[in-house]
């Protein structure tokens, strides 16, 4: 799990989330087998405000969508993104 701080209005909130990097398309030209790849994905798992973990049902879908997109954008700007380990 990854953790970062985002804002909810003027209040900082700690967010725990899972991140899956983009998987490129891969095909074997000889056999035609492979997979079409997948886009990067973020799923918010936890939100903490003032040291208290708050259930995700307490947040609007709009805020969760914004938070997930913000995190995806941050990973996309990361120069290490896409490096092989």
N, C-alpha and C positions, 0 to 999 in steps of 0.2 A: 504494500500500500504506500502511496505517496501522500505527503502532507504539504499544504501551503496556506497562506493567509489571503483571503479575498475580502471585499467589503459588502456589507448589507446596509445600504444607506451610508451613514457615517461610521457605522460600527464595524471593526475588524472581526472577522470570523475565521476560525481554523477549519479547514476542509480536508477530510481524508478521502482519497479517490483512487480508483484503479485506472491505469493507463495501458492501452495496447497500441503499440506503434503500427504504422501502415505496413502491410505485407505486400510486396510487389507481385505482380502477375508472374507466374512461372509455368512454362509449358515445355514438354519434351517434344521436339520436332519429329523425332523418329516414331514415337508411339502415340503422339497426340494427347497424352495424359498430362495432367497438371491441375493448377487451380487458378482462378481469375484474380486472386489477390483480395485484399480488403482494406478499407480506409482505416486511419487511426481512430481510436475510440476512447472516450473518457466516461467513467461512471462515478458519480458522487456517491460515497458510501456513508460518510459521517460529517456532521457539522457541529462545531463546538463554539458557543458564545459565552464569554465570561467564565470559562472553565467548566461549563455544563454542556454535555452532549445533548443535542436536540434531535428528535426524530425527523426524518425527511418529510413526513406528512405535514409538518408545521410550515414548510416552505412552499411558495407558489411554484407551479410548473415553469412559469416564465423565469423566475430567478434561477432555478436549477438548470434550465436550458442555457441561460446566460453564463452561469458559472462553468458549465461543461464546455461551452464554446470558448470562453476565455482561457481555460486550461489547454484546450486543443491548440489555440492560437499560440500560447506560450511555448508549447512543445514544438510547434512548427518553426518558431523563431530560434530554437535552441540549435547552435551550430554542431552539437554532438549528435543531433537526431539523424538517424539513418546510418550511423557508423556501425560497422560490424564489430562484435565483441570477440 
